[in-house]
Structures are given as structure tokens and as C-alpha cells.
Amino acid sequence: MNTKIVGSLIVVVVIAAVTYAYYIHKNASRPSGSNSISTSSQTSSNATIGTRTDLALADIVGEYIRTREDGTNSGSITITKSDSGKIHISGTAFWGTAPNFGDIDTDVRLVHNKAQYVEGEGKDICAVDFMFSKQALEATVVNYDGCDWGVNVDFSGHYSKK
């Protein structure tokens, strides 16, 4: 494939990801209504939606640890219920043995076992997706441009519930 075509495809994918992160960020602060996502499953017991089963908030709240291959801690995330009806995500990720680290500390909406942290504006957006299961969470950094973390720090990965 021609390098101009590959470059153009990469630009299109990046623009789509930034646009999605911006949309999620802008809609996260909307009041409940017909155009917003319902968060009623957060406080109820397990609710089934289609073939997907949403976890109860009690199943999501807790501490999650990401370990390196040698068994040492490379990051931790704590989930609590916030007063605003959202979940509070706080965590620290490390890279290497040097003091390179980054922090997340924010309230986000939980919808169908998923949450997204978005910070920044324009092209300088930091976006991390979180997907919860019964005993774990998967974090994926969608956009690094606005992330104010140490060199090579990344929250992406599998975190096991403690």
C-alpha cells in the first residue's frame, strides 16, 4: 500500500477517535433526559439489557491492581461511589524503575459496565476507556495527547480486583 494512503488512513482514524472522545466528554455533563444515557442500573441490582448483564455498583466498587510479568505493581485504580451518582476513579500508574508515574482522579458516568475519563480540549485530549467485569477491569488509553503523565506512563492494561 502506498505511504500516502496509509498516512491518510491513520489521520482519519485519529480524527474519529478524538471526535468520539470529545462527544463523550461534552455529553458526560448533560442532565438526565431523553438525549442522555440512563444511569439507573448503577444503583439497582443486576439489570439485564438485551443479552448484556450490567454489574451492580457493589460489584464494581473496589481496588484494582495491574502487575508486571515479575509480579510487581505497575498501577492501581480505586473505584468508589461518588455523591453525584457517578463513580469516582482514582489511580496511579508507573513505568519502569524510575520515578515515572501518572495519576487519574475524577468522577465519571458508568454506563453498561463502561466508563470513560476525558480531560482537555481540542486536539489536547487525554481519554481512557474502562470496561468492568466481575473481578477485573480493562483500561485502554484512547488518546494520549492531553495526558499529563510521566514519560512512558500508560494506564492501559488488565487490572485484577483485590
C-alpha positions as a Markdown table, in Angstrom:
| # | Residue | x | y | z |
|---|---|---|---|---|
| 1 | Met | 0.0 | 0.0 | 0.0 |
| 2 | Asn | 1.2 | 3.5 | -0.8 |
| 3 | Thr | 2.6 | 5.5 | 2.2 |
| 4 | Lys | 0.3 | 8.5 | 1.4 |
| 5 | Ile | -2.8 | 6.3 | 1.6 |
| 6 | Val | -1.6 | 4.7 | 4.9 |
| 7 | Gly | -0.8 | 8.2 | 6.3 |
| 8 | Ser | -4.3 | 9.4 | 5.2 |
| 9 | Leu | -6.0 | 6.4 | 6.9 |
| 10 | Ile | -4.1 | 7.0 | 10.1 |
| 11 | Val | -5.2 | 10.6 | 10.1 |
| 12 | Val | -8.8 | 9.6 | 9.6 |
| 13 | Val | -8.7 | 7.1 | 12.5 |
| 14 | Val | -7.1 | 9.6 | 14.8 |
| 15 | Ile | -9.7 | 12.3 | 13.9 |
| 16 | Ala | -12.5 | 9.8 | 14.5 |
| 17 | Ala | -11.1 | 8.8 | 18.0 |
| 18 | Val | -10.7 | 12.5 | 19.0 |
| 19 | Thr | -14.2 | 13.3 | 17.8 |
| 20 | Tyr | -15.6 | 10.4 | 19.8 |
| 21 | Ala | -13.7 | 11.4 | 22.9 |
| 22 | Tyr | -14.9 | 15.0 | 22.5 |
| 23 | Tyr | -18.5 | 13.9 | 22.1 |
| 24 | Ile | -18.3 | 11.7 | 25.2 |
| 25 | His | -16.7 | 14.5 | 27.2 |
| 26 | Lys | -19.4 | 17.0 | 26.1 |
| 27 | Asn | -22.3 | 14.7 | 26.8 |
| 28 | Ala | -21.0 | 13.4 | 30.2 |
| 29 | Ser | -22.1 | 16.6 | 31.9 |
| 30 | Arg | -25.7 | 16.6 | 30.4 |
| 31 | Pro | -28.5 | 16.3 | 32.8 |
| 32 | Ser | -30.7 | 13.2 | 32.6 |
| 33 | Gly | -33.3 | 13.5 | 29.9 |
| 34 | Ser | -34.3 | 12.0 | 26.6 |
| 35 | Asn | -30.9 | 12.6 | 24.9 |
| 36 | Ser | -28.8 | 11.3 | 27.7 |
| 37 | Ile | -27.8 | 7.7 | 28.7 |
| 38 | Ser | -29.8 | 6.4 | 31.7 |
| 39 | Thr | -27.7 | 5.6 | 34.8 |
| 40 | Ser | -30.5 | 3.8 | 36.7 |
| 41 | Ser | -28.6 | 0.5 | 36.6 |
| 42 | Gln | -25.9 | 1.9 | 38.7 |
| 43 | Thr | -27.8 | 1.6 | 41.9 |
| 44 | Ser | -30.1 | -1.3 | 41.2 |
| 45 | Ser | -29.2 | -4.9 | 41.4 |
| 46 | Asn | -28.0 | -6.6 | 38.2 |
| 47 | Ala | -30.1 | -5.4 | 35.3 |
| 48 | Thr | -30.3 | -7.2 | 32.0 |
| 49 | Ile | -30.3 | -5.2 | 28.8 |
| 50 | Gly | -30.6 | -7.3 | 25.7 |
| 51 | Thr | -28.0 | -10.1 | 26.1 |
| 52 | Arg | -25.7 | -7.9 | 28.2 |
| 53 | Thr | -25.9 | -8.1 | 32.0 |
| 54 | Asp | -24.9 | -4.9 | 33.8 |
| 55 | Leu | -23.0 | -5.3 | 37.0 |
| 56 | Ala | -24.3 | -4.0 | 40.3 |
| 57 | Leu | -22.4 | -1.0 | 41.6 |
| 58 | Ala | -21.3 | -3.1 | 44.6 |
| 59 | Asp | -19.5 | -5.5 | 42.1 |
| 60 | Ile | -17.6 | -2.6 | 40.5 |
| 61 | Val | -16.5 | -0.6 | 43.7 |
| 62 | Gly | -13.1 | -1.7 | 45.0 |
| 63 | Glu | -9.4 | -1.6 | 44.4 |
| 64 | Tyr | -7.8 | -3.0 | 41.2 |
| 65 | Ile | -4.1 | -3.8 | 40.7 |
| 66 | Arg | -2.1 | -4.2 | 37.4 |
| 67 | Thr | 1.1 | -6.2 | 37.8 |
| 68 | Arg | 4.2 | -6.7 | 35.7 |
| 69 | Glu | 5.4 | -10.0 | 34.5 |
| 70 | Asp | 7.7 | -10.2 | 37.5 |
| 71 | Gly | 4.7 | -9.7 | 39.8 |
| 72 | Thr | 5.4 | -6.2 | 40.9 |
| 73 | Asn | 2.7 | -3.5 | 40.9 |
| 74 | Ser | 2.7 | -1.3 | 37.8 |
| 75 | Gly | -0.6 | 0.5 | 38.6 |
| 76 | Ser | -3.6 | 0.6 | 40.8 |
| 77 | Ile | -7.1 | 2.0 | 40.4 |
| 78 | Thr | -9.7 | 2.5 | 43.1 |
| 79 | Ile | -13.4 | 2.8 | 42.3 |
| 80 | Thr | -15.8 | 4.4 | 44.8 |
| 81 | Lys | -19.4 | 5.7 | 44.5 |
| 82 | Ser | -19.4 | 9.5 | 44.3 |
| 83 | Asp | -22.0 | 11.7 | 45.8 |
| 84 | Ser | -23.1 | 12.8 | 42.3 |
| 85 | Gly | -24.4 | 9.3 | 41.4 |
| 86 | Lys | -21.4 | 8.7 | 39.3 |
| 87 | Ile | -18.3 | 6.6 | 40.1 |
| 88 | His | -15.1 | 8.1 | 41.3 |
| 89 | Ile | -11.9 | 6.7 | 39.7 |
| 90 | Ser | -8.6 | 7.4 | 41.3 |
| 91 | Gly | -5.4 | 5.7 | 40.4 |
| 92 | Thr | -1.7 | 5.8 | 39.8 |
| 93 | Ala | 0.3 | 4.1 | 37.0 |
| 94 | Phe | 4.1 | 3.5 | 37.0 |
| 95 | Trp | 6.7 | 2.9 | 34.3 |
| 96 | Gly | 10.0 | 1.2 | 34.8 |
| 97 | Thr | 12.0 | 1.6 | 37.9 |
| 98 | Ala | 12.5 | 5.3 | 37.5 |
| 99 | Pro | 10.0 | 7.7 | 39.2 |
| 100 | Asn | 7.8 | 8.0 | 36.2 |
| 101 | Phe | 4.1 | 7.9 | 37.2 |
| 102 | Gly | 0.8 | 9.4 | 36.4 |
| 103 | Asp | -2.5 | 10.0 | 38.2 |
| 104 | Ile | -6.2 | 9.9 | 37.5 |
| 105 | Asp | -8.7 | 11.4 | 39.9 |
| 106 | Thr | -12.2 | 12.1 | 38.6 |
| 107 | Asp | -15.9 | 11.3 | 38.7 |
| 108 | Val | -17.3 | 9.6 | 35.6 |
| 109 | Arg | -20.6 | 8.1 | 34.4 |
| 110 | Leu | -20.9 | 4.3 | 34.5 |
| 111 | Val | -23.0 | 3.0 | 31.6 |
| 112 | His | -23.3 | -0.7 | 30.8 |
| 113 | Asn | -20.1 | -1.6 | 32.7 |
| 114 | Lys | -18.1 | 1.1 | 30.9 |
| 115 | Ala | -16.7 | 4.5 | 31.9 |
| 116 | Gln | -14.6 | 7.0 | 30.1 |
| 117 | Tyr | -12.2 | 9.5 | 31.5 |
| 118 | Val | -11.7 | 12.5 | 29.2 |
| 119 | Glu | -9.7 | 15.6 | 30.0 |
| 120 | Gly | -8.5 | 18.5 | 27.9 |
| 121 | Glu | -9.8 | 20.3 | 24.8 |
| 122 | Gly | -9.3 | 20.3 | 21.1 |
| 123 | Lys | -6.5 | 18.0 | 20.0 |
| 124 | Asp | -5.0 | 18.0 | 23.5 |
| 125 | Ile | -7.4 | 15.4 | 24.9 |
| 126 | Cys | -6.5 | 12.7 | 27.3 |
| 127 | Ala | -9.0 | 9.8 | 27.1 |
| 128 | Val | -9.1 | 6.5 | 28.9 |
| 129 | Asp | -11.8 | 3.8 | 28.5 |
| 130 | Phe | -12.6 | 1.5 | 31.4 |
| 131 | Met | -14.5 | -1.8 | 30.9 |
| 132 | Phe | -15.6 | -3.6 | 34.1 |
| 133 | Ser | -16.2 | -7.3 | 34.6 |
| 134 | Lys | -17.0 | -9.2 | 37.9 |
| 135 | Gln | -13.3 | -9.4 | 39.1 |
| 136 | Ala | -11.4 | -7.1 | 36.8 |
| 137 | Leu | -11.2 | -4.1 | 34.7 |
| 138 | Glu | -9.6 | -3.4 | 31.3 |
| 139 | Ala | -8.2 | 0.1 | 30.7 |
| 140 | Thr | -7.4 | 1.4 | 27.3 |
| 141 | Val | -5.9 | 4.8 | 26.6 |
| 142 | Val | -7.7 | 6.1 | 23.5 |
| 143 | Asn | -5.8 | 9.4 | 23.2 |
| 144 | Tyr | -2.5 | 10.4 | 24.9 |
| 145 | Asp | -2.2 | 13.9 | 23.5 |
| 146 | Gly | -3.5 | 15.7 | 26.6 |
| 147 | Cys | -2.3 | 13.2 | 29.2 |
| 148 | Asp | -0.1 | 15.0 | 31.8 |
| 149 | Trp | 1.8 | 11.8 | 33.0 |
| 150 | Gly | 5.4 | 10.9 | 33.3 |
| 151 | Val | 7.5 | 9.6 | 30.4 |
| 152 | Asn | 6.1 | 6.3 | 29.0 |
| 153 | Val | 3.4 | 6.1 | 31.7 |
| 154 | Asp | 0.3 | 4.3 | 30.4 |
| 155 | Phe | -2.9 | 3.2 | 32.2 |
| 156 | Ser | -3.8 | 0.6 | 29.6 |
| 157 | Gly | -3.9 | -3.0 | 30.6 |
| 158 | His | -5.7 | -5.6 | 32.7 |
| 159 | Tyr | -6.3 | -4.8 | 36.4 |
| 160 | Ser | -7.4 | -7.6 | 38.8 |
| 161 | Lys | -9.8 | -6.8 | 41.6 |
| 162 | Lys | -8.1 | -7.0 | 45.0 |
